[in-house]
Amino acid sequence: MTNDNQDALLHLVEAGGSAATRRALLDAHRDPAAALAAGPRAWRAAGCDEAQVRAIEATATVSAQRERARAWLAEPDHHLLGWHDPDYPALLRRIPSPPLALFVAGDPGLLWHPSVAVVGSRSPTAGGRDNARDFARAIAATGLGIASGLAAGIDTAAHEAALGAGGVTVAVLGTGIDHPYPRANTGLYARIAEHGAVVSEYPPGVGVQRGRFPARNRIIAGLALGVLVVEAAERSGALITARLASEAGRDVFAVPGSIHNPMARGCHRLIREGAGLVEAAGEVIAAVAPLAAELGDALRSRLDAPSSGPGTPVAGPSSAGVMDDPDYNRLWQALGHDPTGMDRLVERTGLTTAELSSMLLVMELEGRVSVEHGRYARKRHDTANTAPPGAGRGK
């Protein structure tokens, strides 16, 4: 990203207001600098209200916050990914409210790495902590990443186990990117930044604010193929993460526990509501493996393809072969040019949510499908009579 675009993106981040309108502004222009240069009329056309227009205008001069962000980004292995960036993580684009930008300490490419989120109580039992370590270590040993929130308890155990196994781990903060929380995990933050990635939607200098942690959970869920809840009370942030994952079409798993353990009640509630009951890491690995393989294929195609922006189709050698599959044809016929929710696609195709989520990811990365607020549609460049390669073949 050029310095002009970096500064323009920091400007848009600082302006605040609805992220959806700022994403629309980036969608309408080739880059952040062009979006800012377009002026108030274009900002309003993207959906910005008068308060947001005034906020964008008011941040035209460089603030102390932006200077701090610039200084942070000048350090080695510090990065900023915006909605316009083709390296913005593909899975995260598909959640109902994706962040406008991500600050990353470490390797931003790991945000594309197939991962499982491991979450749970900040005050787990000894057995819960052991389960988190065992599951995370076994999952990481297969090459899958471990995503979590750097919180005390289950999150900490999962990150440490992944690092100990020599695996990939990604920590998502609910504070500014330069503000590890809790402070006791400052050393763990540094290890993850060195060997994995730490990510936040909040710029340097943003401190602890209670309401930001539930918002952080949507990013944990959005980066992962599935969420494993190891131990959680009935009212906990881990259950918020699980709900957000389910809304995004991801698998949710829960480890059962004793009926006498209050930290198991959240897991039991999830199981009653349809989460997968798992007793061994292999069950989680087997469930997410198909989507992990497809994400890996899509990433390889992405790395081989030229980058011209987030709308660039990711065409790989397997593209036509995928669309020859009769299930993909069935899904293609179920999609229209008006956004369609996952429940309706399940009804039209007879396929499961997990199957559709996997297939829609591939079609999105190939540039065939767009997603907004959890609803799917054919890309605009496809006409009403367009059929995917191989349409009409198979059953």
C-alpha positions in Angstrom: 0.0 0.0 0.0 1.4 3.4 -0.9 1.9 6.1 1.7 -1.0 8.1 0.2 -3.4 5.2 0.5 -2.2 4.3 3.9 -2.8 7.8 5.2 -6.2 7.9 3.5 -7.2 4.6 5.0 -6.1 5.9 8.5 -8.2 9.0 7.8 -11.3 6.9 7.1 -10.6 4.7 10.2 -10.4 7.8 12.4 -13.5 9.3 10.9 -15.6 6.6 12.5 -19.3 6.2 12.0 -20.9 3.3 10.0 -18.3 0.9 8.7 -20.7 -0.2 6.0 -20.8 3.2 4.4 -17.0 3.5 4.5 -16.7 0.0 2.9 -19.2 1.1 0.2 -17.0 4.2 -0.4 -14.0 2.0 -0.9 -16.0 -0.3 -3.2 -17.0 2.6 -5.3 -13.4 3.9 -5.8 -10.2 2.3 -6.8 -8.4 3.0 -3.5 -8.7 5.0 -0.2 -6.9 8.1 -1.7 -9.4 8.2 -4.6 -12.3 7.7 -2.1 -11.2 10.7 -0.1 -10.5 12.8 -3.2 -14.0 12.1 -4.5 -15.5 14.6 -2.0 -18.7 15.0 0.0 -21.1 14.3 -2.9 -19.5 10.9 -3.5 -19.4 10.2 0.3 -23.1 10.9 0.5 -23.7 8.6 -2.5 -22.0 5.8 -0.7 -24.4 6.2 2.2 -22.6 8.5 4.6 -24.9 10.7 6.6 -24.2 14.4 7.3 -22.5 13.6 10.7 -20.1 11.2 9.0 -19.4 13.6 6.1 -18.5 16.2 8.7 -16.3 13.7 10.5 -14.4 12.8 7.3 -13.9 16.5 6.6 -12.8 17.3 10.1 -10.1 14.7 10.1 -8.5 16.2 7.0 -5.6 17.5 9.1 -3.2 14.9 10.6 -4.1 14.1 14.2 -2.1 12.8 17.1 -3.9 9.4 16.7 -2.8 9.2 13.0 0.7 10.2 13.8 0.9 7.4 16.4 -0.5 4.9 13.8 2.1 6.1 11.3 4.9 5.6 13.8 3.6 2.1 14.6 3.3 1.1 11.0 6.9 2.2 10.3 8.1 -0.5 12.6 9.2 -3.9 11.1 6.4 -6.5 10.7 3.6 -4.0 11.3 0.9 -3.9 8.6 -2.4 -2.3 7.7 -5.0 -4.2 5.5 -8.0 -2.3 4.3 -11.3 -3.5 2.8 -10.1 -2.5 -0.6 -6.9 -4.7 -0.3 -6.9 -8.0 -2.2 -5.0 -9.5 0.8 -7.9 -8.7 3.1 -8.8 -12.2 4.5 -11.4 -13.9 2.4 -13.3 -15.6 5.2 -13.6 -12.3 7.1 -15.3 -10.7 4.1 -18.2 -13.0 4.5 -19.3 -12.1 8.0 -22.3 -9.7 8.4 -20.2 -6.7 9.7 -16.6 -7.0 8.5 -14.1 -4.4 9.8 -13.0 -1.6 7.6 -9.4 -2.2 8.3 -7.1 -4.5 10.2 -3.8 -3.6 12.0 -1.5 -6.6 12.0 1.6 -7.3 14.0 3.4 -10.3 12.5 2.6 -12.2 9.3 -0.7 -10.9 7.7 -0.7 -13.9 5.3 -1.6 -16.0 8.3 -5.0 -14.4 8.3 -5.7 -16.6 5.2 -4.4 -19.7 6.9 -7.2 -22.3 7.6 -7.8 -22.1 11.4 -10.0 -23.3 14.2 -11.0 -20.8 16.9 -10.6 -22.2 20.4 -12.4 -20.1 23.1 -13.7 -20.4 26.6 -13.7 -19.2 30.1 -11.2 -16.7 31.5 -11.4 -18.7 34.8 -11.4 -22.3 33.6 -11.1 -25.4 35.8 -7.8 -27.3 35.7 -9.5 -29.9 33.5 -10.8 -27.2 31.1 -7.3 -25.7 30.8 -5.9 -29.1 30.0 -8.6 -29.8 27.4 -7.8 -26.5 25.7 -4.1 -27.3 25.5 -4.7 -30.9 24.3 -7.2 -29.9 21.6 -5.2 -26.9 20.4 -1.9 -28.9 20.3 -3.5 -31.7 18.3 -5.2 -29.3 15.9 -2.0 -27.3 15.4 0.0 -30.4 14.8 -2.1 -31.2 11.7 -1.2 -27.8 10.1 -4.4 -26.0 11.0 -4.0 -22.7 12.8 -5.4 -21.7 16.2 -7.3 -18.4 16.5 -8.3 -17.0 19.8 -8.6 -13.7 21.8 -5.4 -13.5 23.9 -7.6 -13.4 27.0 -6.7 -15.2 30.3 -7.7 -18.8 30.7 -8.8 -20.9 27.7 -7.5 -18.4 25.1 -4.0 -18.3 26.7 -3.8 -22.1 27.0 -4.8 -22.5 23.3 -2.3 -19.9 22.0 0.5 -21.4 24.1 -0.2 -24.9 23.0 -0.2 -23.9 19.3 3.2 -22.2 19.8 4.5 -25.2 21.7 3.6 -27.5 18.8 5.4 -25.2 16.3 2.0 -24.3 14.8 0.2 -21.2 13.6 -1.7 -19.0 16.0 -3.6 -15.7 15.5 -4.6 -13.5 18.4 -7.4 -11.0 17.9 -7.5 -8.0 20.3 -10.4 -6.0 21.6 -8.0 -3.1 22.2 -5.6 -1.1 20.1 -3.0 -3.2 18.2 -0.3 -1.9 20.5 -2.2 -2.7 23.8 -2.0 -6.3 24.9 -4.7 -7.2 27.3 -4.5 -8.5 29.9 -1.1 -7.0 30.6 0.0 -10.4 32.0 0.0 -11.6 28.4 2.4 -9.0 27.1 5.1 -11.7 26.7 2.6 -14.0 24.9 1.6 -11.1 22.6 5.3 -10.7 21.6 5.7 -14.4 20.9 2.6 -14.6 18.8 3.7 -11.4 16.8 7.0 -13.1 16.2 5.8 -16.5 15.1 2.2 -15.9 14.1 0.0 -12.8 13.9 -1.8 -10.4 16.3 -4.7 -8.4 14.7 -7.0 -5.7 15.8 -9.5 -3.4 14.1 -8.5 -0.6 16.5 -5.5 1.6 15.9 -2.5 2.1 18.2 -3.4 4.0 21.4 -6.9 2.6 21.9 -7.2 1.3 25.4 -9.6 -1.1 27.2 -13.3 -0.5 26.7 -15.7 -3.3 27.8 -18.0 -3.0 24.8 -15.2 -3.7 22.3 -14.6 -7.3 23.4 -17.9 -8.7 22.0 -17.1 -6.8 18.7 -13.7 -8.5 18.8 -15.4 -11.9 18.9 -16.9 -11.5 15.5 -13.4 -11.3 14.0 -12.3 -14.4 15.8 -15.3 -16.2 14.4 -14.9 -14.7 11.0 -11.2 -15.7 10.6 -11.9 -19.4 11.5 -13.4 -22.3 9.7 -15.1 -23.4 12.9 -15.2 -22.5 16.6 -14.5 -24.9 19.5 -15.9 -23.9 22.9 -13.9 -25.8 25.5 -15.5 -24.5 28.8 -17.9 -21.6 29.3 -20.5 -20.4 31.7 -24.1 -19.9 30.4 -23.5 -16.2 29.9 -20.1 -15.7 28.4 -18.2 -14.1 25.5 -17.4 -17.6 24.2 -21.1 -18.1 23.5 -21.2 -14.8 21.6 -18.3 -16.0 19.5 -20.1 -19.3 18.9 -23.4 -17.5 17.9 -21.5 -15.2 15.5 -19.8 -18.2 13.9 -23.1 -20.0 13.4 -24.6 -16.9 11.8 -21.6 -16.8 9.4 -22.2 -20.4 8.4 -19.2 -21.8 10.3 -19.1 -25.1 12.3 -19.5 -24.8 16.1 -18.2 -27.5 18.4 -18.4 -27.9 22.2 -16.7 -30.1 24.7 -19.1 -31.6 27.2 -18.4 -31.6 30.9 -19.8 -32.5 34.3 -23.3 -31.5 35.1 -21.9 -30.2 38.4 -19.5 -27.9 36.7 -20.9 -24.4 36.1 -18.2 -23.8 33.5 -19.7 -26.6 31.4 -23.2 -25.2 31.2 -22.5 -23.0 28.3 -21.1 -25.9 26.3 -24.2 -28.0 27.2 -26.5 -25.2 26.0 -24.6 -25.0 22.7 -24.9 -28.8 22.2 -28.7 -28.6 22.9 -28.9 -25.9 20.3 -27.1 -28.0 17.6 -23.4 -27.6 18.2 -21.3 -30.6 17.5 -20.4 -32.6 20.7 -16.7 -33.4 20.4 -14.6 -35.6 22.7 -11.4 -35.6 20.6 -9.5 -33.2 18.4 -9.8 -35.6 15.5 -13.5 -35.0 15.3 -13.0 -31.2 14.8 -10.2 -31.8 12.3 -12.3 -34.2 10.2 -15.2 -31.7 10.2 -13.3 -28.7 8.9 -10.8 -30.6 6.6 -12.9 -30.2 3.4 -13.3 -26.4 3.7 -9.6 -26.1 4.8 -8.5 -27.9 1.6 -10.7 -25.6 -0.5 -9.4 -22.5 1.2 -5.9 -23.7 0.7 -6.6 -24.2 -3.0 -8.1 -20.8 -3.3 -5.2 -19.2 -1.5 -2.7 -20.9 -3.9 -4.8 -19.5 -6.8 -4.9 -16.1 -5.2 -1.1 -16.1 -4.9 -0.7 -17.0 -8.6 -3.2 -14.4 -9.8 -2.6 -10.7 -10.5 -3.9 -8.3 -7.9 -6.0 -5.3 -9.0 -8.3 -5.0 -6.1 -10.9 -6.8 -4.0 -13.1 -7.5 -7.0 -10.4 -9.3 -8.9 -11.6 -12.8 -9.7 -9.4 -15.5 -8.3 -9.1 -17.9 -11.2 -7.2 -21.1 -10.6 -6.6 -24.2 -12.6 -9.4 -26.1 -10.8 -12.1 -23.4 -11.4 -13.9 -25.0 -14.3 -13.6 -28.4 -12.7 -15.3 -27.2 -9.5 -18.2 -25.7 -11.5 -18.7 -29.0 -13.4 -19.8 -30.6 -10.1 -23.6 -31.1 -10.1 -24.0 -29.7 -6.5 -22.3 -26.5 -7.6 -24.7 -26.3 -10.6 -27.6 -26.8 -8.2 -26.3 -24.0 -6.0 -25.7 -21.7 -9.0 -29.3 -22.2 -10.1 -30.5 -21.4 -6.6 -28.6 -18.1 -6.5 -30.2 -15.0 -8.1 -29.1 -11.5 -8.6 -31.0 -10.4 -5.4 -29.2 -11.3 -2.2 -30.4 -14.6 -0.7 -29.9 -15.9 2.9 -28.3 -19.2 3.9 -31.6 -20.6 5.1 -33.3 -20.1 1.7 -30.3 -21.6 -0.1 -30.5 -24.7 2.1 -34.2 -24.9 1.3 -33.7 -24.5 -2.5 -30.7 -26.9 -2.8 -31.3 -29.6 -0.2 -27.6 -29.1 0.8 -26.4 -28.5 4.4 -25.2 -25.2 5.7 -21.7 -26.6 6.1 -21.7 -27.8 2.5 -23.1 -24.5 1.2 -20.6 -22.5 3.2 -17.7 -24.4 1.7 -19.0 -24.1 -1.9 -19.9 -20.4 -1.5 -16.4 -19.6 -0.3 -14.9 -21.2 -3.5 -17.4 -19.4 -5.7 -16.7 -16.1 -4.0 -13.0 -16.4 -4.3 -13.4 -17.2 -8.0 -15.3 -14.0 -8.4 -18.7 -15.6 -9.2 -20.5 -14.7 -6.0 -20.8 -11.6 -3.8 -21.7 -11.6 -0.1 -23.1 -8.8 2.0 -24.5 -9.1 5.5 -24.6 -12.9 5.3 -26.6 -12.9 2.0 -25.4 -14.2 -1.3 -25.9 -13.2 -5.0 -24.4 -13.7 -8.4 -21.7 -11.1 -9.2 -23.0 -8.2 -11.3 -21.0 -9.1 -14.3 -23.0 -12.3 -14.7 -26.1 -11.9 -16.8 -29.4 -13.6 -16.2 -28.6 -16.2 -18.8 -25.1 -16.9 -17.6 -24.4 -20.4 -16.5 -21.2 -21.7 -14.9 -18.8 -23.7 -16.9 -20.2 -27.2 -17.3 -23.8 -26.2 -16.6 -26.2 -28.9 -17.7 -23.7 -31.7 -17.2 -24.0 -34.3 -14.4 -27.3 -35.0 -12.8 
